[in-house]
Amino acid sequence: MEYEHLLRIFIAAMLGGVIGLEREYRSKMAGFRTHFLVALGSAIFMLMSIHGFDSDLPLLDKTNYSLDPARIAANIVTGIGFIGAGAIIFQKHIVRGITTAAGIWVTAAIGMACGGGHYALSVATTVLVLIGLETFNFILSKMGKKTVSLAITAKSRYEVNSILDKMKAAGFSIDTYNIEMSMKDEKKVYIITLDVKIKRTDYEKRIAELIAGFDEVYVDNIQG
């Protein structure tokens, strides 16, 4: 029985790690280690919920006691909710991290399935998760719009206004923006931080082409 339990937690950790590797490749905040540990922990909790008190059963008066194998497992979902909430960021009216939180949640479910001995279900779910994250990501990257955060440095207020006008003319939908004045090499510069919606196809190239029309205007950061 112990070998069976070890096999369950090993498979859970490996499947969680596979999902974590995909998240690590995408440079998400929750990567290999997080998903590995979530799946492993969920499997152990599931095993403890089902078999953790087997040795005490002969000592119990069955007329007065009953064991519910779902008592610990039910609380895994609650616990994972706290971890998932920590991965969600609300910044400048934009919510980020929903997919990461959902990935942690389903990884916990995979760990629970492994802990319950449902190997085929666990493997199938892992495959579907990877399809959802990678295949659909490829399809979506060719259609629709995405929100991109930009930090742009310009040398004059006139250029700031010109950049904003040119973005609107190019079909960029500006959600929020903020302008701050700063000193760089003893010269006054303007730093613009924006959240814009832009067509997904070659969006980085399109941003570079838009900025190329200005002198001494730099894109400091792009986050999409």
N, C-alpha and C positions, 0 to 999 in steps of 0.2 A: 504493500500500500504506500509506503514512504517513497518508493521509486516512482510510482504513478504521480504522487504529489509533486515531486521534483520535476518530472517531465512537464506537468501542467504549468508550473511557474516559469520554467525555461522557455517553453513555447510562447507564453504570454509576453515575456520580456523581449524575445526576438521579434515578434510581430509588432509590438510597440516600438521597438528600435527601428524597424523598417520604415514605419510612418515618420518617426523622428528624423531619420536621415533625409527624407524628402523635405521636411520642414527646415532642417539645417541647411540643405542645399539652397532653399529659397531665402535664407538669412532671416528666418522668423525668430521672435524672441523665445519661443518654446521649441527647442530642437530635440536632438537625439536623447540627451540625458533625461529631459522632462518626460517625454513619451515612454522611454524605457522604464523609468521609475513608476509612472502612473499605471502602466499595464502590469508591472510586477506587483506593485502594492495591491491593486484591485484583485489580482489572482489570489494572493495570500489571504486577503480579507474574505474572499469567497470560500476558500478552503477552510478557513477557521469557522466561518458561518455554518458550513455543512458538516465538517468533521472535527472541529476543535474541541468538542466536549464528549466525544465518543467514549473516552476512558471513564467518564463519570456516570454514564448511563446505568451501569449495574447498581450504582449506589443510590439511585433516585427511586422514590416511591411513585410509580407511574400514575397512581390515582390522584396524586397531588401536584405533579409537575408535568410539563410538556415543553418540548424544545421546538422552536420555530427556526428552520434553516435560513429563512430570509431576513432575520432580525438584523444581522450585521450588514448583509448585502444591500439592504434597503437604504442604509445610511451612506453607502459609498457614493451614490448619486448626489446626496446633499454635500458631502465633502468635496467632490469634484467641482460642484457649482462654485465654491469659494475660489478654487484654483483658476477656473475658467474666468471668473469675474476679474481676477487680477490681471488677466491677459488682455482685457478689453480697455481701450483708451478712448476717452472722449476729448477731442482737441479741436478747437476752432470750429465747432458745430459739425465735426466729422467724427464718426465712430470707427475706430480701427481695432482689429484683433478678433472680430467675430469668428472668422474662419479658424483662427488658432484655438480659440476657446472651444469651438465645435469639435476640432480635431482631438483635443484633450479629452473631451466628453466621450467621443466614440472610442478612443483608445482605452478608456476605463471600462467601457462595455465589452471590448474585446478581451481585456484581462479577466473580467468576470466570467465570460463565456469559457475561456481556457480553464479558469479555476473550477468551473462546473463540469469540465471534461468534454466540452463541445468543440472539438478541434476543427472539424470541417466548417462549422459556422464561423469560427474565429478567423480561419484562413480566408474564407470567402468574403467576410466583412473587410478584412485588410486589403484584399485585392480591389474591392469596390471603393474603398477610401482612396487608394492610390489613383484609381481611374478618375474619381471625382476631383482630386486635387490637381493631377497632371493633365489628363486628357481634356477635361473641361476647361482647364486654364488655357490650354493651347487654342481651343475653339473660341473661347471668349476673347483671347488676345487679338483675334482677327475681326472682331465686331464690337459695336457699341462704343461707349466712352468710359474712361476711368478718371478718378480723381488723383491729381498729382500735386505734391507740395514743392514749391520752388523758393529759392532764396537768390535774389538777383541784386548785384551792386551796380549803381549808376553814379556818374559824376555830377549830374545836375538834375534839378527838379523838372526841367523841360524834358529830359530824356526819360524820366519816370513816367510822365504823362504820355509821351510818345510810345513807350513800351506797352502801357495799358491799352492805348487806342489800337495799336497794331495787333495785340492779342485778340481783342474783340473782333477786329476786322477779319482775323484768320480763323474765327470760329471757336476760340477759346471761351469757355463759360467760366467767369471768375466768381467763385463762391465767396471767398473772404480775402482781404489783403491788408497788410500793415506796412507803413513806411516809417523808418527811423533814420535820423541823421547821425553820422559818426565821423571820426577822423581817421584817415589812412594816409600814412606817409606825409603827415602835416597838411593834408588836403581834405576838404569836406566832401564826403560821399553820402549817397542815399542807399539804404538797404531795404529792399522790398521783399516781404515774405507773402507768398500767395498760395491759395488752394484753388486750382483750376480744373475744370472738366475738359478733357480733350479726347479725340478719337484715339483708340488704342494703337492703331497701326502706325509703327515708326514714330511714336510720339516724341522720343528723345531727339531724333533727327529733326523733326519739325520745330522743336523748341530751339535747337542749335541754329537752324536756318533763320529763325525769327530774330534771335539775338545778334546774329552775324551782321545785320544791317546797321549796327550802332558801334561807335568808337568808344573804347574803354568801358564797355558794359560786360559784366561777367556773371555767369551762372555759378553760384557758390555751392548749390546743393539741389539735387533732384530726388524726390522720394515718391515712388508710385506704388 
